[in-house]
Amino acid sequence: METTSLSKSSVSCGLSLALTCVINAIIVVAKEKSDAVMNGMKKITGHHWITHALLVLGLFVAFALIFGAMNRGKGSAISAGRLLGTVVSGIVLSALIIVGFYLFAD
């Protein structure tokens, strides 16, 4: 049994990181496959990477706040090991999405 406790902020930011990594990879694929998405992102801030970064940062903050508000404001209660596994899984999945896209679909 694991006795390591994590703060509400650590858990909510870790979960947000995992989810935002995957969404980031999907945005990369979407803008590479669709000229409309790429051009729309360029129009918003002048460059697609600036829009991309602002969108990902905004999603990270929003998801962290949402995860922190779970369980009546106590946040999600998961172990340090499970959080680590979730974060690593999100990072690996996002890398596989991007690498797979450039190797096989581009």
WOMO-V419833 format. One record per backbone hydrogen bond with DSSP energy under -1.0 kcal/mol. NH is the residue of the N-H (numbers start at 1). CO is the residue of the C=O. Records with the same first field share a line. If there is no record, write none. Layout:
NH = CO  CO
This chain:
11 = 7
12 = 8
13 = 9
14 = 10
15 = 11
16 = 12
17 = 13
18 = 14
19 = 15
20 = 16
21 = 17
22 = 18
23 = 19
24 = 20
25 = 21
26 = 22
27 = 23
28 = 24
29 = 25
30 = 26
31 = 27
32 = 28
33 = 29
34 = 30
38 = 34
39 = 35
40 = 36
41 = 37
42 = 38
43 = 39
44 = 40
45 = 41
46 = 42
51 = 47
52 = 48
53 = 49
54 = 50
55 = 51
56 = 52
57 = 53
58 = 54
59 = 55
60 = 56
61 = 57
62 = 58
63 = 59
64 = 60
65 = 61
66 = 62
67 = 63
68 = 64
69 = 65
73 = 69
74 = 71
75 = 70
83 = 79
84 = 80
85 = 81
86 = 82
87 = 83
88 = 84
89 = 85
90 = 86
91 = 87
92 = 88
93 = 89
94 = 90
95 = 91
96 = 92
97 = 93
98 = 94
99 = 95
100 = 96
101 = 97
102 = 98
103 = 99
104 = 100
105 = 101
106 = 101
